[in-house]
């Protein structure tokens, strides 16, 4: 049996929006409705990688708005530093 690939989604709510970040892909999406988080996350991953949604699993980590912003900003700064090398 083939084991499905697992992606981590970091989710934080800020100003009425649920921000969803998939660090492995360095992509973000958002929704106003919490019930749409899973679907938006799966659609984002499938679209970026060009793979069917049935071929992977998603593990969600809910964090505060401040923690989401800290982690995302840290990742962007690290990416910018790598690109300048």
N, C-alpha and C positions, 0 to 999 in steps of 0.2 A: 504494500500500500504506500502510495506517495504521501509524504507529509507536506501539508500546506505551508507556504511561506507566511510568516506572521509580521505584521506591521504595527508599530506603536503609534497611536494618535494622542497628542496632548491637547486637552480641551480646557478652555477657560472662558468665563462669561464676563463681558465688559460692555457697559452702556447698552444693555439690552440685546447684545449679540453674543452668540456662542462661536468663539474662534477655535478652529480646528487646524492643528499643525501636524504634519507627518514629517518628523525630522529626517528620516532616512531618505526621503525624496526632496526635502527642502521646499515643500509646497504648503500653502495655507488656503483654507476656504472658511466660510462662515455661514451661519444661519440664525434666524431669529427664534426658531422653534427647536426646543431640545429633542423632540421626537424625530427630527430630521438629521440629527448628528450622524447616526450610523450610516444612513443612506448617502449623505453628502461625502462622508469619509470614503466609503467604498467606491463611489463614482469618481472621486478625485484620483484615488490610487489606480483604478482601472484605466482611466483616461490617460494619465501620465505614462503608465507603463504599457498601455495597449494590450491589456490582458483581461480575460473575463473575471467578473466579480466573484465567481465561484471558485477561483483558484488560489485564494488567500484568506487569511483571517486577520481581524483587527483587534488589538487590545487597547482599550481606552484608559488614559490616565487623566483624571480631572484634577485641575490645579486652580489656585486663585488667579484672579486677573493679574495681580502683581507678579506672581511666579511665572505665568505664561509670558508676560512681557519681558521679564528678566531672561528667561531661557531663549526666547526667540531673538532678542537683541544680541545676546551673547553669540548665538549661532551666526547671525548676519555679520557681526563684526569679525568673527573668525574666518568666514568665507571671504570677506573683503580683504583681509590680511593675506590669505592664501593667493588670491587673484593678483595682488600687487607684487608677489615674489617673482 
